[in-house]
Amino acid sequence: MKSLFCFSCFARFPFPTCVSRRICSQSNMAGRGKRRSKLDQCVHLSESAEKKGKQQKADVPEDVREEVERLYGFVMPEDFYHFWQLCQELESKKSYEALLSSLGLQLVGPFDILSRRHKNVKSPQPNYHLHWRYFYDPPEFQTIVTGDSRTQYHMGYFRDSPQELPVFVGANEAKKGCTITPMGDNIFAAVKLFLARRMKEVTDKKQINALKILDEKLDTAAERLGYSLEQKTISMKKRDKKVVTKTFHGAGLVVPVDENDVGYRELPETDASLKKICKSIVEAPNDDERVKAFAPLQEIITYVQFANDECDYGMGYELGIDLFCYGSHYFHKVVRQLLPLAYNLLKRNLFAEIIEAHLDNRNKDPVDQLAT
């Protein structure tokens, strides 16, 4: 008999043996709709990687590239290095502030390695898993640009797997919620879109002229280097077909599904009903009522255990992300049980390390690990 997860004491999940490969289509659970076909779900992101690999290589020393990869654990896309070169042309001394006066944007995160800002930090071992990691940023999101501090606006690369290149650049305003908005498949496109929106808000002629000049330089560099400036590229549309569920943050999750359609199983609740369950837990008047309110979530967690035993790892992945995105500390223990396990089962171990570190230090402020 399978052991069950206890929502009151948060006992450890049993590790699935995956002896059974039974397809869950026979399950009588109510879900979020029919699954996509395995052709839509199979994860092969090499097309995007190959497309980006054809770009002209930026003139950034190999030892610097290796340092970024060593500190973050990610291979950075070439547009990251190309954009840094553009900002060096715009502002030679403090290139990370090249967009500050015109757009109110600052290059952060892995750009701090290129600017060598990390060499002047007092802390001997900054945690780069947490460097510019905002409250709602899932492990898939890596901040590279920060903006208005009042809304905690920031942009970042979104990856489906830590072993692969980003699938798009997204934006989030942490003070407003967990929503991640795709801005294009490279940083040139994301900044271009931000600039276009800013142009509609500015009335000062001097500022408008400055923005037009920057816009032309972005266009020229992107055209020369072969980057698309579209908000929704062909590669992003192809990814949309592989997304098994949108989740609360809206960016979607991609998981591998085998030839037997095993890999993802729908949650037995819609987004709306799951949010209602979460709300009843968070707003419970006392602990006794909160324990009672946890009962529906406990039932879902039981289904996740069954799904994990049958190798449908995407179900626990989805529930963990949804609870993380809801943002309440009442779900942190459950998220800690769900997500690291799901990431490890999906062989996305670096994401497991990131979520563990984030849950240990999930603060609204500060996010700059080099400021201490």
Steps between C-alpha positions, in 0.01 A plus 500: 500500500637840404585742783318833491624853550381656829400862459510569873851368573633516143654154502750404230377387156585142407733479201316343204626175354338545160431129472168574337483673163121498493348786308280710726224546243303239694504723809161637601640827633342819369764707325575820316401360162644242267874454470683623198628230270847363559611664177417840648653420838832341412777727614758568232627856534801448277340705221519816709851416613615436142347827383679697769820306442522639147543855629835671466696443820545804724849620585494393865798310646450130558613524861225755569239276334622207708479707817137592433418135437688386810330750732149454362507147363336613175639538150405851391357568153706704256255792501599555865861569399404695188274728700782566744719609212228740382477649849877541508469707184224709657681549833863397528557562874188362666356287224249339736337847529487564125118487501445669834452862393291420191290203614554472873646152449818355647687186396533267798548136592747329266583843353664573837760240407571667165529841667730341763281654770510168682874548559437793737249329728576462870318168538748220417234262364188670361217260421445542128189280521346796685671787320219727373250218560169667576224359719298334220791396276487122442832316444435518124532880511842675509491877549721704263337847503333694779275805470248688713567411865148604600351206309821292504490480121765269360579295190661161486581197292249216533629144456304177488812310609827619657693301238345697213503855371217735597174470308408867544562819697216573741399786727345506846391764750546329834299757695197419283518122486651192339409556132788460254447678167704380197686789333677323212760227464799728563590806705506731195133424436407541867666840534355607164149417622559684827630801307196503272271510801706777659478705181122513540534643850768766443404854397832683540659555155853454628410164652315395186805577286725304737266202479489519120879494484513199733227331298701540180810355664301202624355441154838528332674264742219242492487501120878469471512213747188324372274531804123517465331799663158336507329446833379158388744315276453174312709314759280635779185393315647152457569487873139597572395174335721308743366671812299252707354761736521878543521505885428804713793699355372454144836417340416131479685178579660258256572143608612194302223258408593155366349294219240362744385852588655470847659805661218739586167457674250779549414631844148412614424870548479799269717804568199682640402220737860447615531870577177477699647214704818701560300803604299302755824372655670839516194684631399237758422674832703257709726195479221249551303644210817515292563127553146431379551728201810299406291185441427562127868578440596181683285304256679659202837420656391135527426502127848646442653203683315259274606702196866494608482121548379474140762748370261789431741742665342808347204487739706565815705753306187694411354492851832607652532796264140606559541495877831687472334763282213543744764649725389405850745365756235244597589307184878514528533161670280339238693670218824376655365146478360529148740705290849368586368148446335592170813677373724209592266250335503716188883519518488876556711482814626858492141624522460283813800672657363844411152440646653365822716811538210730414264343752768538767527872419173603339493871579337793327831692540792512447579309181846637415741250655798722420370797700579347839 
